[in-house]
Amino acid sequence: MVGDLRVRASEAGDTEALLAEERKRTGWQWENALRRHNFVGFVGELLRGVVKAKIAEGEGEYERWVGEAKERTRRRAEERRKKGGAAEEMDA
């Protein structure tokens, strides 16, 4: 086991090592927060609900909604390509 490296860096007066340890711990806090709050299931259920609502409005409504989304995606990809960005080809 190793003691808290922040204490060692602080006692030695090594501000660079102290800052590095603080950055590392901030990253750990972020990762732990993501582990506690896994939103994959929530997003999946939300998407299922939206699709179910669109299908309930009528099959044509669902197809129109999907078509509009594909068109917006295609336009954004073309705009990125025109600006010189590395846009991936979208198979819609």
Distance bins in CASP14 RR format, pairs under 12 A and 6 or more apart:
PFRMAT RR
TARGET T0000
AUTHOR 0000-0000-0000
RMODE 2
METHOD distances of the structure
MODEL  1
2 8 0 0 0 0 1 0 0 0 0 0 0
2 21 0 0 0 0 0 1 0 0 0 0 0
3 9 0 0 0 0 0 1 0 0 0 0 0
3 11 0 0 0 0 0 1 0 0 0 0 0
3 21 0 0 0 0 0 1 0 0 0 0 0
4 10 0 0 0 0 1 0 0 0 0 0 0
4 11 0 0 0 0 0 1 0 0 0 0 0
4 17 0 0 0 0 0 1 0 0 0 0 0
4 18 0 0 0 0 0 1 0 0 0 0 0
4 21 0 0 0 0 1 0 0 0 0 0 0
4 22 0 0 0 0 0 1 0 0 0 0 0
4 24 0 0 0 0 0 1 0 0 0 0 0
4 25 0 0 0 0 1 0 0 0 0 0 0
5 11 0 0 0 0 0 1 0 0 0 0 0
5 12 0 0 0 0 0 1 0 0 0 0 0
5 14 0 0 0 0 1 0 0 0 0 0 0
5 17 1 0 0 1 0 0 0 0 0 0 0
5 18 0 0 0 0 1 0 0 0 0 0 0
5 19 0 0 0 0 0 1 0 0 0 0 0
5 20 0 0 0 0 1 0 0 0 0 0 0
5 21 1 0 1 0 0 0 0 0 0 0 0
5 22 0 0 0 0 0 1 0 0 0 0 0
5 24 0 0 0 0 1 0 0 0 0 0 0
5 25 0 0 0 0 1 0 0 0 0 0 0
6 12 0 0 0 0 0 1 0 0 0 0 0
6 13 0 0 0 0 0 1 0 0 0 0 0
6 14 0 0 0 0 0 1 0 0 0 0 0
6 15 0 0 0 0 0 1 0 0 0 0 0
6 17 0 0 0 0 1 0 0 0 0 0 0
6 18 1 0 1 0 0 0 0 0 0 0 0
6 19 0 0 0 0 1 0 0 0 0 0 0
6 20 0 0 0 0 1 0 0 0 0 0 0
6 21 1 0 1 0 0 0 0 0 0 0 0
6 22 1 0 0 1 0 0 0 0 0 0 0
6 23 0 0 0 0 0 1 0 0 0 0 0
6 24 0 0 0 0 1 0 0 0 0 0 0
6 25 1 0 0 1 0 0 0 0 0 0 0
6 26 0 0 0 0 0 1 0 0 0 0 0
7 13 0 0 0 0 0 1 0 0 0 0 0
7 14 0 0 0 0 0 1 0 0 0 0 0
7 17 0 0 0 0 0 1 0 0 0 0 0
7 18 0 0 0 0 1 0 0 0 0 0 0
7 21 0 0 0 0 1 0 0 0 0 0 0
8 14 0 0 0 0 1 0 0 0 0 0 0
8 17 1 0 0 1 0 0 0 0 0 0 0
8 18 0 0 0 0 1 0 0 0 0 0 0
8 20 0 0 0 0 0 1 0 0 0 0 0
8 21 0 0 0 0 1 0 0 0 0 0 0
9 15 1 0 0 1 0 0 0 0 0 0 0
9 16 0 0 0 0 1 0 0 0 0 0 0
9 17 1 1 0 0 0 0 0 0 0 0 0
9 18 1 0 1 0 0 0 0 0 0 0 0
9 19 0 0 0 0 1 0 0 0 0 0 0
9 20 0 0 0 0 1 0 0 0 0 0 0
9 21 1 0 0 1 0 0 0 0 0 0 0
9 22 0 0 0 0 1 0 0 0 0 0 0
9 24 0 0 0 0 0 1 0 0 0 0 0
10 16 0 0 0 0 0 1 0 0 0 0 0
10 17 0 0 0 0 1 0 0 0 0 0 0
10 18 1 0 1 0 0 0 0 0 0 0 0
10 19 0 0 0 0 0 1 0 0 0 0 0
10 21 0 0 0 0 1 0 0 0 0 0 0
10 22 0 0 0 0 0 1 0 0 0 0 0
11 17 0 0 0 0 0 1 0 0 0 0 0
11 18 0 0 0 0 1 0 0 0 0 0 0
12 18 0 0 0 0 1 0 0 0 0 0 0
12 21 0 0 0 0 0 1 0 0 0 0 0
13 19 0 0 0 0 0 1 0 0 0 0 0
14 20 0 0 0 0 1 0 0 0 0 0 0
14 21 0 0 0 0 1 0 0 0 0 0 0
15 21 0 0 0 0 0 1 0 0 0 0 0
15 22 0 0 0 0 0 1 0 0 0 0 0
16 22 0 0 0 0 0 1 0 0 0 0 0
16 23 0 0 0 0 0 1 0 0 0 0 0
17 23 0 0 0 0 0 1 0 0 0 0 0
17 24 0 0 0 0 0 1 0 0 0 0 0
18 24 0 0 0 0 0 1 0 0 0 0 0
18 25 0 0 0 0 0 1 0 0 0 0 0
19 25 0 0 0 0 0 1 0 0 0 0 0
19 26 0 0 0 0 0 1 0 0 0 0 0
20 26 0 0 0 0 0 1 0 0 0 0 0
20 27 0 0 0 0 0 1 0 0 0 0 0
21 27 0 0 0 0 0 1 0 0 0 0 0
21 28 0 0 0 0 0 1 0 0 0 0 0
22 28 0 0 0 0 0 1 0 0 0 0 0
22 29 0 0 0 0 0 1 0 0 0 0 0
23 29 0 0 0 0 0 1 0 0 0 0 0
23 30 0 0 0 0 0 1 0 0 0 0 0
24 30 0 0 0 0 0 1 0 0 0 0 0
24 31 0 0 0 0 0 1 0 0 0 0 0
25 31 0 0 0 0 0 1 0 0 0 0 0
25 32 0 0 0 0 0 1 0 0 0 0 0
26 32 0 0 0 0 0 1 0 0 0 0 0
26 33 0 0 0 0 0 1 0 0 0 0 0
27 33 0 0 0 0 1 0 0 0 0 0 0
27 34 0 0 0 0 0 1 0 0 0 0 0
28 34 0 0 0 0 0 1 0 0 0 0 0
28 35 0 0 0 0 0 1 0 0 0 0 0
29 35 0 0 0 0 0 1 0 0 0 0 0
29 36 0 0 0 0 0 1 0 0 0 0 0
30 36 0 0 0 0 0 1 0 0 0 0 0
30 37 0 0 0 0 0 1 0 0 0 0 0
31 37 0 0 0 0 0 1 0 0 0 0 0
33 39 0 0 0 0 0 1 0 0 0 0 0
34 40 0 0 0 0 0 1 0 0 0 0 0
37 43 0 0 0 0 0 1 0 0 0 0 0
38 44 0 0 0 0 0 1 0 0 0 0 0
39 45 0 0 0 0 0 1 0 0 0 0 0
39 46 0 0 0 0 1 0 0 0 0 0 0
39 47 0 0 0 0 0 1 0 0 0 0 0
40 46 0 0 0 0 0 1 0 0 0 0 0
40 47 0 0 0 0 0 1 0 0 0 0 0
41 47 0 0 0 0 1 0 0 0 0 0 0
41 48 0 0 0 0 1 0 0 0 0 0 0
42 48 0 0 0 0 0 1 0 0 0 0 0
42 49 0 0 0 0 0 1 0 0 0 0 0
43 49 0 0 0 0 0 1 0 0 0 0 0
43 50 0 0 0 0 0 1 0 0 0 0 0
44 50 0 0 0 0 1 0 0 0 0 0 0
44 51 0 0 0 0 1 0 0 0 0 0 0
44 52 0 0 0 0 0 1 0 0 0 0 0
45 51 0 0 0 0 0 1 0 0 0 0 0
45 52 0 0 0 0 0 1 0 0 0 0 0
46 52 0 0 0 0 0 1 0 0 0 0 0
46 53 0 0 0 0 0 1 0 0 0 0 0
47 53 0 0 0 0 0 1 0 0 0 0 0
47 54 0 0 0 0 0 1 0 0 0 0 0
48 54 0 0 0 0 0 1 0 0 0 0 0
48 55 0 0 0 0 0 1 0 0 0 0 0
49 55 0 0 0 0 1 0 0 0 0 0 0
49 56 0 0 0 0 1 0 0 0 0 0 0
50 56 0 0 0 0 0 1 0 0 0 0 0
50 57 0 0 0 0 0 1 0 0 0 0 0
50 62 0 0 0 0 0 1 0 0 0 0 0
50 65 0 0 0 0 1 0 0 0 0 0 0
50 66 0 0 0 0 0 1 0 0 0 0 0
50 69 0 0 0 0 0 1 0 0 0 0 0
51 57 0 0 0 0 0 1 0 0 0 0 0
51 58 0 0 0 0 0 1 0 0 0 0 0
51 59 0 0 0 0 0 1 0 0 0 0 0
51 61 0 0 0 0 0 1 0 0 0 0 0
51 62 1 0 0 1 0 0 0 0 0 0 0
51 65 0 0 0 0 1 0 0 0 0 0 0
51 66 0 0 0 0 1 0 0 0 0 0 0
51 69 0 0 0 0 0 1 0 0 0 0 0
52 58 0 0 0 0 0 1 0 0 0 0 0
52 62 0 0 0 0 1 0 0 0 0 0 0
53 61 0 0 0 0 1 0 0 0 0 0 0
53 62 0 0 0 0 1 0 0 0 0 0 0
53 65 0 0 0 0 0 1 0 0 0 0 0
54 60 0 0 0 0 1 0 0 0 0 0 0
54 61 1 0 1 0 0 0 0 0 0 0 0
54 62 1 0 1 0 0 0 0 0 0 0 0
54 63 0 0 0 0 1 0 0 0 0 0 0
54 64 0 0 0 0 1 0 0 0 0 0 0
54 65 1 0 1 0 0 0 0 0 0 0 0
54 66 0 0 0 0 1 0 0 0 0 0 0
54 67 0 0 0 0 0 1 0 0 0 0 0
54 68 0 0 0 0 0 1 0 0 0 0 0
54 69 0 0 0 0 0 1 0 0 0 0 0
55 61 0 0 0 0 1 0 0 0 0 0 0
55 62 1 0 1 0 0 0 0 0 0 0 0
55 63 0 0 0 0 1 0 0 0 0 0 0
55 64 0 0 0 0 0 1 0 0 0 0 0
55 65 0 0 0 0 1 0 0 0 0 0 0
55 66 0 0 0 0 0 1 0 0 0 0 0
56 62 0 0 0 0 1 0 0 0 0 0 0
57 63 0 0 0 0 0 1 0 0 0 0 0
57 64 0 0 0 0 1 0 0 0 0 0 0
57 65 0 0 0 0 1 0 0 0 0 0 0
58 64 0 0 0 0 1 0 0 0 0 0 0
58 65 0 0 0 0 0 1 0 0 0 0 0
59 65 0 0 0 0 0 1 0 0 0 0 0
59 66 0 0 0 0 0 1 0 0 0 0 0
60 66 0 0 0 0 1 0 0 0 0 0 0
60 67 0 0 0 0 0 1 0 0 0 0 0
60 68 0 0 0 0 0 1 0 0 0 0 0
61 67 0 0 0 0 0 1 0 0 0 0 0
61 68 0 0 0 0 0 1 0 0 0 0 0
62 68 0 0 0 0 0 1 0 0 0 0 0
62 69 0 0 0 0 0 1 0 0 0 0 0
63 69 0 0 0 0 0 1 0 0 0 0 0
63 70 0 0 0 0 0 1 0 0 0 0 0
64 70 0 0 0 0 0 1 0 0 0 0 0
64 71 0 0 0 0 0 1 0 0 0 0 0
65 71 0 0 0 0 0 1 0 0 0 0 0
65 72 0 0 0 0 0 1 0 0 0 0 0
66 72 0 0 0 0 0 1 0 0 0 0 0
66 73 0 0 0 0 0 1 0 0 0 0 0
66 92 0 0 0 0 1 0 0 0 0 0 0
67 73 0 0 0 0 1 0 0 0 0 0 0
67 74 0 0 0 0 1 0 0 0 0 0 0
67 75 0 0 0 0 0 1 0 0 0 0 0
67 92 0 0 0 0 1 0 0 0 0 0 0
68 74 0 0 0 0 0 1 0 0 0 0 0
68 75 0 0 0 0 0 1 0 0 0 0 0
68 92 0 0 0 0 0 1 0 0 0 0 0
69 75 0 0 0 0 0 1 0 0 0 0 0
69 76 0 0 0 0 0 1 0 0 0 0 0
69 90 0 0 0 0 0 1 0 0 0 0 0
69 92 0 0 0 0 1 0 0 0 0 0 0
70 76 0 0 0 0 0 1 0 0 0 0 0
70 77 0 0 0 0 0 1 0 0 0 0 0
70 90 0 0 0 0 1 0 0 0 0 0 0
70 91 0 0 0 0 0 1 0 0 0 0 0
70 92 1 0 1 0 0 0 0 0 0 0 0
71 77 0 0 0 0 0 1 0 0 0 0 0
71 78 0 0 0 0 0 1 0 0 0 0 0
71 90 0 0 0 0 0 1 0 0 0 0 0
71 92 0 0 0 0 1 0 0 0 0 0 0
72 78 0 0 0 0 0 1 0 0 0 0 0
72 79 0 0 0 0 0 1 0 0 0 0 0
72 90 0 0 0 0 0 1 0 0 0 0 0
72 92 0 0 0 0 0 1 0 0 0 0 0
73 79 0 0 0 0 0 1 0 0 0 0 0
73 80 0 0 0 0 0 1 0 0 0 0 0
73 87 0 0 0 0 0 1 0 0 0 0 0
73 88 0 0 0 0 0 1 0 0 0 0 0
73 89 0 0 0 0 0 1 0 0 0 0 0
73 90 1 0 1 0 0 0 0 0 0 0 0
73 91 0 0 0 0 0 1 0 0 0 0 0
73 92 1 0 0 1 0 0 0 0 0 0 0
74 80 0 0 0 0 0 1 0 0 0 0 0
74 81 0 0 0 0 0 1 0 0 0 0 0
74 87 0 0 0 0 0 1 0 0 0 0 0
74 88 0 0 0 0 0 1 0 0 0 0 0
74 89 0 0 0 0 0 1 0 0 0 0 0
74 90 1 0 0 1 0 0 0 0 0 0 0
74 91 0 0 0 0 0 1 0 0 0 0 0
74 92 1 0 0 1 0 0 0 0 0 0 0
75 81 0 0 0 0 0 1 0 0 0 0 0
75 82 0 0 0 0 0 1 0 0 0 0 0
75 87 0 0 0 0 0 1 0 0 0 0 0
75 90 0 0 0 0 0 1 0 0 0 0 0
75 92 0 0 0 0 0 1 0 0 0 0 0
76 82 0 0 0 0 0 1 0 0 0 0 0
76 83 0 0 0 0 0 1 0 0 0 0 0
76 85 0 0 0 0 0 1 0 0 0 0 0
76 87 1 0 0 1 0 0 0 0 0 0 0
76 88 0 0 0 0 0 1 0 0 0 0 0
76 90 0 0 0 0 1 0 0 0 0 0 0
76 92 0 0 0 0 0 1 0 0 0 0 0
77 83 0 0 0 0 0 1 0 0 0 0 0
77 84 0 0 0 0 0 1 0 0 0 0 0
77 85 0 0 0 0 1 0 0 0 0 0 0
77 86 0 0 0 0 0 1 0 0 0 0 0
77 87 1 0 1 0 0 0 0 0 0 0 0
77 88 1 0 0 1 0 0 0 0 0 0 0
77 89 1 0 0 1 0 0 0 0 0 0 0
77 90 1 0 1 0 0 0 0 0 0 0 0
77 91 0 0 0 0 0 1 0 0 0 0 0
77 92 0 0 0 0 1 0 0 0 0 0 0
78 84 0 0 0 0 0 1 0 0 0 0 0
78 85 0 0 0 0 0 1 0 0 0 0 0
78 87 1 0 0 1 0 0 0 0 0 0 0
78 89 0 0 0 0 0 1 0 0 0 0 0
78 90 0 0 0 0 1 0 0 0 0 0 0
79 85 0 0 0 0 1 0 0 0 0 0 0
79 87 0 0 0 0 1 0 0 0 0 0 0
80 86 1 0 0 1 0 0 0 0 0 0 0
80 87 1 1 0 0 0 0 0 0 0 0 0
80 88 0 0 0 0 1 0 0 0 0 0 0
80 89 0 0 0 0 0 1 0 0 0 0 0
80 90 0 0 0 0 0 1 0 0 0 0 0
81 87 1 0 1 0 0 0 0 0 0 0 0
81 88 0 0 0 0 1 0 0 0 0 0 0
81 89 0 0 0 0 1 0 0 0 0 0 0
81 90 0 0 0 0 0 1 0 0 0 0 0
END
